[in-house]
């Protein structure tokens, strides 16, 4: 898989620098090419018929490499006409040669990319090979057959966009001597000279000074040496069942495969790749950055009903707007003051501010580039306060230029086009989930924050850690404009009631409640193993982190997750975290697509503190918004060492705020936009112990102190209703 796509000035400069460096370096003469059975007899270069310039470049490239007893590598080089994917009839592709469908699980076996984990947990998707992937696979089969037909002892196979590194000849000469020998003839099937290691899950053994033996986790087919026996074995393993450089990982066990420790052939950085990768669609949907094109700002929504106002707010959040939804009137005073005083508006979209917008003097003070979305939805003109305000605002903005106003009928809103064209923003790749957003809006509208129970917060000392830059988090330097209430909040606002639905003391493992995980995630040094979850003698359980080498990681640890999802509620845990540098003990609520999370984490390098964090991405179930890295963490001083004794820690999660308790004492509250939005979709509940790659997070992992364990004695869960 050639992943270096896209030509840029920087890449062209890199290529030029490498070319100049090679030109002024002393070049060794190649001794491993010849016409006998102990040497490489042929070089086959895959080249599309219309890519004449690439073939010209390749001739220059092979002529640069000198060969003992003759001028250069061009003596051995043959052009092989590559199959053109754009001209293929896919219905005529021979299924005995290549299958055009493969599973995401097969890809994950080779590259256990953590971004794909949540998708795999829910379903094993099938992917179709792209036309270029199919053509590349068939082209390589064509070359394998040619090796057999010409009875070549060894052949170097190249794609037409490669560059020989300056030490190519020196290393290849050494490698040829280091390979296993039989009567002075190297014994191997497949030798990688060019490859890319996957970011996670690469498995290999050292073999010699310049060689490794890979077991899985290599990409790229742009430069490799294949023996006659190797070509015969590859043909015997057909059909190819995925992209060819993925598929070969599955048959490493049936081949004698070696790879140079450092690639000596690479792709030219000044040439675009023609390939299109089937996996990229999936990976792009799980991107961890939000860099959508921003549309017009600020946006003011004027709606005929509260439900429509909330729904438009959800739509704008999905479009990447930092949207202030004034559903409960919390923000009226603050936004009004900002407008009156001419302060910068710290949100990009505003819903539910008709009370302010009905005033002509307020409209005059808005930024001149403000735009308005007027939402009509009432089929029967029922006189309500919202309806009255709507009519008043419509009158007030009637003089505003037409290109700054959009009239939207809620009944005909079925896709993104109308809104995105007006706002001049990017259109999401998925359909507008109107019915799901509408139900979400109704749920929000039903919450009555006028009937609340105030609970004082007994705030502890705390440290804020750098936040993500996100449309759904208020930056530090802008927070003072957002709400008049102090942060952290001094009072919580309890709404509704809690009903116990589950209690588990782990006297046994209840498979109807929990699942033991056997996977990992990006940034975790450990692989979760079911063997590292232990039941204690009387009751309770432990999560063990220890040094244990696996195919994916150097350490193992433990994690369990509930079978069920929960939307709002109280989650109460009696636990004792592990103490030790580089270790994190945690319980949390989590989901992916979109990513939302409520975290309680104990960092082993200082267990007198606990970290509380919230991740938010907008949308409904299935929307692949998984942006973020750090989110908005805060580290709270407990006043005791949590690792020395059991204490009870609780999360209370309601639509408008999340509360954190220590031994029944409320110590911290997060409300809407203080500083982030609140998760609003069903989440699963997790326990785990793990070791972060980032040493700044919990300190460097102290291997000699392992194993370490965290302990849980009891967990209680309560549903929430109002």
Secondary structure, DSSP 8 states (H G I E B T S, - for coil): -----S--HHHHHHHHHHHHHHHTS----B-SBSSSTTSB-EEEEEE-TT-HHHHHHHHHHHHHSEETTEEEGGGGEEEEE---GGG--GGGS-TTTB-SEEEHHHHHHH---GGGHHHHHH---EEE--HHHHHHHHHHHHHHHHHHHHT-SEEEEEETTEEE-TTHHHHHHHHHHHS-EETTEE--SEEESS-EE-SS--EEEE-SSSEEEEEE-EE--SEEEEEHHHHHHHHHT-SB-SSHHHHGGGGGGGS-EEEESS-SEEE-TTS------HHHHHHHTT-S-------SS-EEEEESSHHHHHHHHHHHHHTT--EEE-TTSTTHHHHHHHHHHT-----SEEES-HHHHT-HHHHHHS-TT-EEEEEE--SS----HHHHHHHHHHHHGGGS-GGGEEEEEGGG--SSHHHHHHHT----SS---HHHHHHHHHHHHH--TTS-EEEE-----EEE------TTB--GGGGGGT-SS-SS-SEEEE-SEEEEEEEE--SS--TTTEEE-----TTBSEEE-GGGEEE-SSS-EEEEEEE---SS-SEEEEEEEEEEEESSEEEEEEEE---STT-EEEEEEEETTTTEEEEEEEETT-TTEEEEEEE---S-TT------SS-S-EEEE-SS-TTSS-EEEEEEEETTEEEEEETTEEEEEEETTSSB----S-EEEEEEEE-BS-HHHH----GGG--EEEEEEEEEEEEEE-
